[in-house]
Amino acid sequence: MADKKDEGMFVRRGGNGTPVSTVFFYAFLLLLLYLTYLIIVPFASPILWAAILVVVFQPVYRRLLHRLGGQSGLAALVLTIAVIAAVMVPAMLCGWVLAREATSFYQAAEQFYQQQGAAGIASHPVVVAVRALWDRVSLPFKGLGVDLNALLLGGLSAVSSFIVDNLKGIAINLLSFTVNMFLTAFTFFFLLRDGEAIIGRLQAFLPLERKYAEMLFSRLYSAVSAVVRGTIMTALTQGILGGIGYWTFGVPYPVFLGLATALFSLLPIGGAALIWIPATIYLFLEGSWIRGLLLLAWSAGVVSTVDNVLKPVLISGGTNLSTLFLFFGMLGGLQVFGILGFVLGPVLLVTLSTFLEIYVELSSPPADQPVGGGQSG
């Protein structure tokens, strides 16, 4: 029986396959990678969010795994349920409070309208003051032939049309958000349970020495952890400072508004200002101009400034990046990748920094070899 092997059917690690088989192998590999990319890319967002959450909760998972006697499946299931509860319960409570406040506001507005009528509303001191201010502002524009009233009505009409036209889109987005939440939780469980095996396979696939692969993944872990924890610490700080401002200057529900400030500060656009600007307007409408101005100064000068000062400082310590590069990494990441870019931007910079460090180490001559490569006589 002939034991001669058809080496043209294989591509060996030593590179001794035939040129045709080698080209076919790599071409087919690229095709498979491209098709896999098409399959995975629609779910990239929940997968990446799950990976970020796994990094954040990894210390908790390890402690839980130790207490449960090394049962990785049970530990992953318990932590997944706990994280879902930690997200859903506050969301339900916030929704309940917002619904209650909206109902209370509607009832108060309806009662006020029934008591005062349209004429009473028009003669209210706040309405009179706003109309007088608007008249003073619009008067110079009338001389230029610009009707601010018409512009305002046109803007309100456009906004209302936009809201009506996008109600269907809002419903679709809510459904998409719910599906993504489920996919994130599903992926989170399996990444927790099988994370070490997945990391080991990825390290084996990389064409790097083991020490370099381990260094790369270690730094990526530190970068993601630093970005997320720095963001959470900054949000909590903004919420506390915002709550102090609301309580000091007499805004109702300061604790709830402080919590809302912390949550909204996580948004890349608007942030904490989406809460403290309406609170400031509320004080102005109440006629408390001094308190409104003080809250405005506190919120703009302290609460929102914390996001630009404290966050880069907290994050830079865990990424080994300068605050300047980190700042532009976060801004550029937000612009390119959306809200995920807030994490992906610094992570990509850390990856680049690590690869440059590996390149310098590999291209440098050994310590016992002269730079010129000559030998001592």
Residue pairs with C-beta under 8 A, 6 or more apart in sequence:
7 16
7 17
7 18
8 17
8 18
8 20
8 21
9 21
10 17
10 21
11 17
11 21
11 22
11 25
15 22
17 25
40 47
43 183
45 180
45 340
46 180
46 181
46 183
46 184
46 187
47 183
47 187
48 340
48 343
48 344
49 180
49 184
49 340
50 183
50 184
50 185
50 187
50 188
50 191
51 187
51 191
51 224
52 224
52 228
52 343
53 83
53 184
53 188
54 61
54 188
54 191
54 192
54 195
55 221
55 224
55 225
55 228
56 224
56 225
56 228
56 229
57 79
57 83
57 192
58 195
58 221
58 225
60 79
61 75
61 76
61 79
61 192
64 75
64 78
64 79
65 71
65 72
65 75
68 74
68 75
68 78
72 192
72 193
72 194
73 193
75 192
75 193
76 189
76 190
76 192
76 193
77 189
79 192
80 185
80 188
80 189
80 192
83 185
83 188
84 185
87 181
94 259
94 260
94 263
97 256
101 253
112 121
113 121
116 124
121 127
122 128
125 287
126 285
126 286
126 287
129 287
130 285
134 148
137 148
138 148
138 149
141 147
141 148
191 198
199 217
202 217
203 210
203 213
203 214
203 217
206 213
206 216
208 216
208 358
212 358
215 354
215 358
216 351
216 354
216 355
216 358
219 320
219 350
219 351
219 353
219 354
220 347
220 350
220 351
222 318
222 319
222 350
223 318
223 319
223 346
223 347
223 350
224 343
224 347
225 318
226 314
226 315
226 316
226 317
226 318
226 319
226 346
227 315
227 318
227 319
227 342
227 343
227 346
227 347
228 343
229 314
229 318
230 311
230 314
230 315
230 318
231 266
231 311
231 315
231 342
233 310
233 314
234 265
234 306
234 307
234 310
234 311
234 314
235 262
235 263
235 265
235 266
236 262
237 306
237 310
238 261
238 262
238 265
238 272
238 303
238 304
238 306
238 307
239 258
239 259
239 261
239 262
239 263
239 265
240 258
240 262
241 298
241 302
241 303
241 306
242 257
242 258
242 261
242 262
242 272
242 275
242 276
242 299
242 303
243 254
243 255
243 257
243 258
243 259
243 261
244 254
244 258
245 251
245 276
245 295
245 298
245 299
245 302
245 303
246 253
246 254
246 257
246 258
246 279
246 295
247 254
248 298
249 283
249 288
249 291
249 292
249 294
249 295
249 298
250 283
250 288
250 291
251 257
251 279
251 282
251 283
251 295
257 275
257 279
260 275
261 272
261 275
261 276
261 303
264 270
264 271
264 272
264 274
264 275
265 271
265 272
265 307
267 274
267 339
268 334
268 338
268 339
268 342
271 304
271 307
272 299
272 303
272 304
272 307
273 299
273 300
273 304
276 295
276 296
276 299
276 303
276 304
277 299
279 295
279 299
280 292
280 295
280 296
280 299
281 292
283 289
283 291
283 292
283 295
284 292
312 323
312 326
312 327
312 330
313 323
315 326
315 346
316 322
316 323
316 326
319 326
319 346
319 349
319 350
320 350
320 353
321 329
321 346
321 349
321 350
321 353
325 349
326 346
326 349
329 345
329 346
329 348
329 349
330 341
330 342
330 345
330 346
331 345
332 341
332 345
333 340
333 341
333 342
333 343
333 344
333 345
333 346
333 348
334 341
334 342
334 345
335 341
336 345
337 344
337 345
365 371
365 373
370 376
